[in-house]
Amino acid sequence: MPELRKDPIIGRWIIISTERGKRPTDFIVEKSEGRGGFCPLCPGNENTTPPEVLSYSSSDGHQSNKPGWDLRVVPNKYPALVIEGNLNKEGDGLYDRMNGIGAHEVIIETPDHNETFTSLPPERMIKVFLAYRDRLQDLAQDPRFRYVMVFKNFGAAAGASLEHSHSQLIALPIVPRMISSELDGSFSYYKYKERCIFCDIIRQEMNQNQRVVAQNDLFIAIVPYAPRSPFEMWVLPKHHASSYLAMDDDHFKALTAIFSECMRRLNACIPDVPYNFVLHGAPLRSQPLEHYHWHFEIMPKLTMIAGFEWGSGFYINPIPPEEAAQFLKEAAI
């Protein structure tokens, strides 16, 4: 029989449609035909992007905006928001508006056009997570910005417009509704129980061991109790921290190890599956929050959002999270 499950943090309801139960091999993934041709993100084409704001290179004496980089961050050539100007907040009757001020950047994760995020070796993947930290620290200095959303789209079905492996960030003058809902929900739980709900989730998942995909000394990866998508995963630090910027070198190494394992397990279950991942953390310049816990959410693109989902706010997931976690844990990597 189908189940209705409630996300304990924001109260979102999910339908686990067991009547439509599926195995990983039942999902049809549309293969990318490959666009070929000119790629502005490849080495040698640095002059076709805006000047870089960050780059890492393993070679001494590397020149900015020249080949020889391992990772490069550039402003998006077609930004959703622009960095120049003032917010100019104003009312329009009962409506509110402001100028579209923000920052939109592209993190070019590798110089190799054919390499994917999943196939990056740990010594290269860690640079991606370090780049997120460095850009968050820099953008936090701008008082106009209240939040930076870090995300990755892989595959055309997940919104990727370029094949070359990259992720993005958008700095915003407001806190997104999803993050506000998490902050509000976790604060309500904290007021009632004086504990972080994410920490309680981690403890329960470790005790039950039904939805744990992987773990190490510092991080755990789970399929959440009420997942929106088949094979959705969350990666969380085991020890409480509300900000991604609180990590030290050991945490970055451990995060890279578990994230790499999760992506390889997902790819082993459903090769080349389109996906999104998003970093959820405390707003910029926040003091440490006892009630909130930063984390990554990994969302494979395997189901469609249609009329019922848009109208109700519910998601329909054809595979129970316990089964998804078992498939992921047993995947040969």
FENNORUR-V779559 format. One record per backbone hydrogen bond with DSSP energy under -0.5 kcal/mol. NH is the residue of the N-H (numbers start at 1). CO is the residue of the C=O. If there is no record, write none. Layout:
nh = [NH,NH]
co = [CO,CO]
//
This chain:
nh = [3,5,5,7,11,14,15,16,16,17,17,18,20,21,22,26,27,29,30,42,43,45,48,49,50,53,54,56,62,66,70,71,72,73,74,75,76,79,82,90,92,95,97,99,101,102,103,105,106,107,108,108,109,109,110,113,115,120,120,124,125,126,127,128,128,129,130,131,132,133,134,135,136,137,138,139,140,141,142,143,145,146,147,149,150,150,151,152,154,158,159,160,165,167,168,169,170,171,172,176,180,181,182,183,184,185,186,187,188,189,190,191,192,193,194,200,201,202,203,204,205,206,207,208,209,213,214,216,220,221,222,223,224,227,232,233,234,235,236,236,237,238,239,246,247,252,253,254,255,256,257,258,259,260,261,262,263,264,265,266,267,268,269,270,273,275,276,277,278,279,280,280,281,282,284,286,290,292,294,295,296,297,298,299,299,300,301,302,306,310,311,312,313,315,317,317,323,324,325,326,327,328,329,330,331,331,333]
co = [16,3,14,12,7,5,315,3,14,15,317,16,17,18,318,23,24,27,28,39,111,42,45,46,75,73,73,71,59,63,56,56,108,54,106,51,104,76,100,97,95,92,90,87,99,82,171,169,74,167,72,106,107,165,165,111,112,116,117,121,121,122,124,124,125,125,126,127,128,129,130,131,132,133,134,135,136,138,139,141,142,172,172,170,148,279,168,277,275,155,156,155,115,107,151,105,149,103,147,174,176,177,178,179,180,181,182,183,184,185,186,187,188,189,190,196,197,198,199,200,201,202,203,204,205,221,221,219,236,214,234,211,222,224,229,298,222,296,220,234,294,218,218,243,244,248,249,250,251,252,253,254,255,256,257,258,259,260,261,262,263,264,265,266,270,154,299,152,297,150,278,295,279,242,146,283,288,289,241,280,235,278,233,276,297,298,274,300,304,306,307,308,309,13,15,315,320,320,321,322,323,324,325,326,327,328,331]
//
